[in-house]
Structure formats: C-alpha cells, structure tokens
Amino acid sequence: MKILVTCPPMLGMKEQFVPLLESMGFEAVCPEVTQTLSVEELIELVPTVDGWIIGDDPATAEVFKAGKSGRLKAAVKWGIGVDNVDFDACRELGIPITNTPNMFGAEVADVALGYVIALARETFIIDREIREGRWPKNRGISLENKTVGVVGFGDIGSNAVKRFNACGMRSIVWDPGVKEIDPKVASLKVWPGGVEECDFIVFTCALNKHNHHMFNTSVINKCKSGMRIVNVARGPLIEQAALESALQSGLIHSAALDVFEVEPLPLDSYLRKHPLCILGSHNSSNTVDAVEKTNSRAISHLANFLGIKV
C-alpha cells in the first residue's frame, strides 16, 4: 500500500519515517512541498495512494471525492489544525480520518514567548543593526506587570499563559469553549472585551467560520496605542490589511507573525518591508522531538485505519 505524505515538517525527516513505513509494508510517496500542494496537484496524486498524511493542503471535498474514486482508504491530518480539511466530506464518503491533537502545545508556546520577548526588547532590530556595522542601544519595555491577551486556552494557549505568568505578566484569556479559569492564572473575558488593557495580544486558537478576521479594524481601534501582536495560530484570524494599516500608523507598535492569510508570504507584501515585524514560516511546532512524536502518532493512526496492527 502507498502512503502519501504532504506535510513539510514530516517531509523534512524522511530518514526517520520512511524506514518505519517500509517496515510496516508501506511505500512512502513524498512529493516536493514548500507549504502546500494545490487542489489540482492533489486531485492527481491522492487517487493513486491508499493513505494520506495531510499537511496544510486544501483537503477539500473535491480532493476526497477524487481519492475515493481511486485507491484512497483513509487519511490523517498531521498536527492539530483542521481548518483546511473537509471532515464532513470524509464522513459522507466513508473515509476514516483523524488528526493528532495535543502534540505541540509546549513547542508553539515557547515560540510565542520568544516572540513576546523579542518584540518587547527589540532584539531582532539590534541583530539587524549590528550586521550593518552599527552598535544600537534600543530601549525596550519590561514584561513584568504588562498585560498579555491570549486568544484560545487549549493546549497551546494554556502553555503560553504559564510562560507569561512566569515572567510576571497579567494574562487575559478569550475562549468561548472555556467556562471558568482560576483567577490566579488568568482573567476570562468575552472577545473583544479587555483588548484595551493589553500590551500584547497573542493568537493561539484554531480557525473556524466564527473567528475569521476576528482581529479587524473595529477591534484594532479599541486597542491601546503601541500594542504588540503575536500570531502562532492561523493567518486569517487577523485581517492582514487592517494590521498593515495599523502598523503604518503606529497604532500597533510591532508584530511577530508565524502565519499569514496567504502562505508563503507574497514577495510584494508590505509586512516584508516593515522594520518592526518578525516574520516566520508557519514553523512554530517544528522541533525534532515534536515532529518525531507526531510522525509516529500519524502513522499509527493511519496504519490502524488500514488494518495494520501497530
């Protein structure tokens, strides 16, 4: 049986998972992927395989129908985000599918904290200046006694709050799925209540039809001047044009973004030019340890779907 792998972090560790698949009697199909394959590419590939380990590709009903018309018997979404996968289509077509939840909370929270520190102390600007032969003395802000708003209190968000609290920050949390939080840990509010109190807002939640562009011009206008933004979740949570405008005006001081509305980030994006932006490559979860663990979990799920005991 053939297994298609389209997840870039997993593809970056072929030496680890290809032998594992082969030992189970599978043949790995590993195309070149920068971030995602297109619908057209997937419609050509997916029907030729028995199982699919999905990255952030557009796993649409159209793709799954093509797969079902061919050899596709099961799929696993590598990682925790599922906004790109049509699970309803899988159910209707009888294609078993799952994801690998609770795998990257600590890893992504580490990056979120790193971004908050970098924005506070402007370490990324100092690095750039020194490389140009200068010796800057940027004056940053302290984290202690600052307020950080965290959107989402799942595995990533709860891990992030632990880290922020350890830095002496006050945490506000927005998550409609959470009914109560220990007030010693964080203050639970209804979005966008409390944004005006925040020195930082950090996005850690899943993307769905209810929170698309939740951070928009209306919300930005409620924020305190000079607030800093971090997004380690999904790009479309933020209305990018509104963010760019607020960065231009200075209403938002700076931003650290691992994710964008269009990925990879277009070469002509304003964000590439703005000096107070840290830009990532949708890579916050990518550590050797976490990827190995998630690869094994995804393969185990898929093997079970395909009738192979692990």
C-alpha positions in Angstrom: 0.0 0.0 0.0 1.1 3.5 -0.8 1.1 6.4 1.7 1.2 10.0 0.5 2.9 12.5 2.9 2.4 16.2 2.1 3.3 17.8 5.5 6.5 19.8 5.2 7.9 19.2 8.8 7.3 15.5 8.3 8.9 15.5 4.9 11.9 17.2 6.4 12.5 14.0 8.4 12.2 11.3 5.7 15.1 9.4 7.1 13.0 8.8 10.3 9.6 7.9 8.9 10.3 6.2 5.5 12.0 3.2 7.1 9.2 2.9 9.6 6.6 2.9 6.9 8.6 0.3 4.9 8.9 -1.9 7.9 5.1 -2.0 8.1 4.8 -2.9 4.4 4.0 0.6 3.1 5.6 2.6 0.3 6.1 6.3 1.0 5.1 8.8 -1.6 7.0 12.1 -0.8 6.4 14.9 -3.3 8.3 18.2 -3.1 6.2 20.6 -1.0 7.1 24.2 0.0 4.0 24.8 2.1 1.0 23.1 0.4 0.1 21.3 -2.8 -2.7 22.8 -5.0 -6.1 21.2 -5.4 -5.1 20.3 -8.9 -1.9 18.5 -7.8 -3.8 16.7 -5.0 -6.6 15.5 -7.4 -3.8 13.9 -9.5 -1.9 12.3 -6.5 -4.5 11.3 -3.9 -6.4 8.7 -6.0 -3.1 6.8 -6.6 -2.5 6.1 -2.8 -4.2 4.1 -0.1 -3.5 6.5 2.7 -2.7 10.2 3.0 -0.9 12.1 5.8 -2.2 15.7 5.3 -0.3 18.9 6.0 -1.9 22.3 5.5 -3.0 21.4 2.0 -6.6 22.2 0.7 -8.1 18.8 1.6 -11.4 19.7 0.1 -14.5 17.6 -0.8 -13.3 17.6 -4.4 -10.0 16.1 -3.5 -11.5 13.5 -1.3 -14.0 12.5 -4.0 -11.2 12.1 -6.4 -9.4 10.0 -3.8 -12.4 7.8 -3.2 -12.8 7.2 -6.9 -9.3 5.8 -6.8 -7.4 3.9 -4.1 -7.8 6.2 -1.1 -9.0 4.4 2.0 -8.0 6.6 5.0 -6.3 9.9 5.9 -4.7 11.6 8.9 -4.3 15.3 9.4 -0.7 15.7 10.7 -0.8 18.2 13.7 -3.7 19.9 15.4 -5.2 22.4 13.0 -8.0 21.0 10.9 -9.4 24.2 9.2 -8.1 23.1 5.8 -9.7 19.6 6.0 -13.3 18.8 5.0 -14.1 16.2 7.7 -17.8 16.2 6.6 -16.9 15.1 3.1 -14.8 12.3 4.6 -17.8 11.1 6.7 -20.1 11.2 3.7 -17.6 9.3 1.6 -16.8 6.8 4.3 -13.1 7.7 4.5 -11.8 7.3 8.1 -9.9 10.4 9.2 -8.5 11.9 12.4 -5.9 14.5 13.4 -3.1 14.3 16.1 -4.2 16.7 18.9 -2.2 17.9 21.9 1.1 17.4 20.3 2.7 20.9 20.1 1.4 22.9 23.0 4.7 23.5 24.7 6.7 23.9 21.4 4.4 26.6 20.0 4.0 28.3 23.4 7.9 28.5 23.5 7.9 30.4 20.2 5.1 32.7 21.4 7.1 33.6 24.4 10.2 34.1 22.3 8.2 36.5 20.0 6.8 38.4 23.0 10.3 38.9 24.4 11.8 39.9 21.0 9.0 42.5 20.4 9.4 43.9 24.0 13.2 44.2 23.8 13.6 44.7 20.0 16.4 42.1 19.9 15.6 41.4 16.2 16.3 45.1 15.3 19.5 45.1 17.3 20.7 42.0 15.4 19.9 43.6 12.0 21.7 46.8 13.0 24.8 45.1 14.2 25.0 43.1 11.0 25.1 46.5 9.2 28.0 47.7 11.3 26.1 49.8 13.8 26.0 49.4 17.6 22.4 50.3 18.7 21.1 50.7 22.2 17.3 50.1 21.7 15.3 50.9 24.8 12.6 48.2 25.2 9.9 47.6 27.7 9.8 45.2 30.7 7.4 42.2 30.7 6.7 42.3 34.4 3.4 43.9 35.2 2.4 44.1 31.5 -0.9 42.6 30.3 -1.0 39.9 27.6 -4.2 38.8 26.0 -4.3 35.2 24.8 -6.8 34.1 22.2 -7.6 30.4 22.8 -7.0 28.4 26.0 -6.3 25.0 24.5 -3.1 23.1 24.6 -1.1 26.0 23.1 -2.8 28.8 24.9 -2.7 27.3 28.4 1.0 26.5 27.9 1.6 30.1 26.8 -0.2 31.6 29.8 2.1 29.5 32.1 5.1 31.0 30.5 3.7 34.6 30.5 2.7 34.3 34.2 6.3 33.1 35.0 7.5 36.4 33.5 5.3 38.4 35.9 2.7 39.3 33.3 -1.0 39.6 33.8 -3.0 37.3 31.4 -6.4 37.8 29.9 -7.9 34.9 28.0 -10.6 34.7 25.4 -12.1 31.3 24.6 -15.8 30.7 24.1 -15.3 27.0 24.9 -13.9 27.7 28.4 -16.4 28.5 31.2 -14.1 29.2 34.1 -10.4 29.9 34.7 -8.7 30.2 38.1 -8.4 33.9 38.6 -4.9 33.4 39.8 -4.0 32.0 36.4 -5.9 34.4 34.1 -8.9 36.7 33.7 -11.5 35.1 31.4 -13.3 37.6 29.1 -15.6 37.6 26.1 -13.9 38.9 22.9 -13.1 41.7 22.3 -13.7 42.8 25.9 -10.4 43.8 27.6 -8.3 44.4 24.4 -7.9 48.0 25.5 -6.0 46.7 28.6 -3.5 44.7 26.6 0.1 45.5 25.9 0.4 42.3 23.8 -2.2 40.1 22.1 -1.2 36.5 21.2 -3.3 34.3 18.9 -3.1 30.6 19.7 -6.6 29.3 18.7 -8.0 27.2 15.9 -9.5 28.9 12.9 -13.2 28.4 12.2 -16.1 30.2 10.4 -16.8 32.2 13.6 -13.4 33.8 14.2 -12.2 34.6 10.6 -10.8 38.1 10.7 -11.7 38.5 14.4 -8.9 41.0 14.7 -10.0 43.7 12.4 -10.2 47.5 12.1 -13.0 47.7 14.6 -11.1 45.7 17.2 -7.8 47.5 16.5 -9.4 50.8 17.1 -10.3 49.7 20.7 -6.6 48.7 21.4 -4.2 50.9 23.3 -1.7 52.7 21.2 1.6 50.9 20.9 0.2 47.4 21.5 2.2 44.4 20.1 0.7 41.4 18.2 1.8 37.8 18.0 0.2 35.1 15.8 1.3 31.5 16.1 -2.1 30.1 15.2 -3.7 30.8 11.7 -3.2 33.8 9.4 -6.9 34.5 8.7 -7.7 35.2 12.3 -6.2 38.6 11.6 -7.4 40.9 8.8 -4.0 41.4 7.3 -4.8 44.7 5.5 -6.1 46.2 8.8 -3.0 45.1 10.6 -0.7 46.6 7.9 -2.6 49.9 8.2 -2.3 49.9 12.0 1.5 49.2 11.7 1.8 52.1 9.2 0.0 54.5 11.5 1.9 53.3 14.6 -1.3 52.3 16.4 0.2 48.9 16.6 3.9 49.1 17.6 5.1 45.8 16.1 4.0 42.3 15.1 5.5 38.8 15.2 3.7 36.5 12.7 4.4 32.9 12.1 1.3 32.6 9.9 -0.4 34.7 7.2 -3.5 34.9 5.1 -1.6 33.7 2.1 1.4 31.3 2.5 4.2 31.5 1.6 4.0 35.3 2.2 4.0 37.1 -1.2 7.2 38.8 -2.1 5.4 42.2 -2.5 3.8 42.0 0.9 4.1 45.2 3.0 4.9 43.1 6.0 8.3 42.2 4.4 9.2 45.9 4.3 8.0 47.0 7.8 11.0 47.2 10.1 9.1 46.3 13.3 7.8 42.9 12.1 9.2 39.4 12.8 8.2 37.0 10.1 8.0 33.3 10.4 7.4 30.4 8.0 4.5 28.6 9.7 7.1 26.7 11.7 6.4 27.2 15.4 5.7 23.5 16.1 8.8 22.3 14.2 11.2 20.7 16.7 13.0 17.3 16.2 11.3 15.9 19.3 7.8 17.0 18.5 7.9 16.1 14.8 9.2 12.6 15.6 6.4 12.1 18.1 3.8 13.4 15.7 5.1 11.4 12.8 4.8 8.2 14.8 1.3 9.1 16.0 0.1 9.9 12.5 1.5 6.7 11.1 0.0 4.7 13.9 -3.5 6.2 13.3 -3.2 5.6 9.6 -2.0 2.0 10.0 -4.9 1.2 12.3 -7.3 2.6 9.7 -5.7 0.4 7.0 -5.9 -2.7 9.2 -2.2 -2.9 10.2 -1.6 -3.6 13.9 1.0 -1.3 15.4 
